[in-house]
């Protein structure tokens, strides 16, 4: 593999990240958004995330090939040790190991902050089609995540219903007296 770099995203990256994301909005059921957000909306999403959580990009030969970030699992203090992860790679940059490297960096950052539980909410088809395969679930499984729940026919896109699964990975020790998570 050619040289790659992983770094923290900035709002200056929003245009390229939105280019990557728009493919998934317009052509897949990986995201259940129907419309591509505006550049301003996407910049706002990045700003909101980086206040508390890591938001990373992977560059290959100086060009962003993908991004991954964490968000709150739930907005209650008791959930502070848990977060939800998302990853998007340029659809032409898959199968090069960049997703694995990016997720490993994200997980390492979260572990250093004291995060214990990582979750991914993933669209899955009953039968693979042109809009959705099982690649995301398989990727997470290879990364050590386990399926912990299924929501049946909860997302509707491209005139069909899709299931969602929750996958979980525990990366830290759960103590009776838990150290607070270090945000930012």
URWOTA-V63367 format. One record per helix or strand of 3 or more residues. SS is the DSSP state (A for helix, B for strand). FROM is the first residue (numbers start at 1). TO is the last residue. If there is no record, write none. Layout:
<<SS FROM TO> <SS FROM TO>>
This chain:
<<B 4 8> <A 11 27> <A 39 50> <B 55 60> <B 63 72> <A 77 79> <B 82 89> <A 98 112> <B 117 124> <A 135 142> <B 146 157> <B 160 170>>
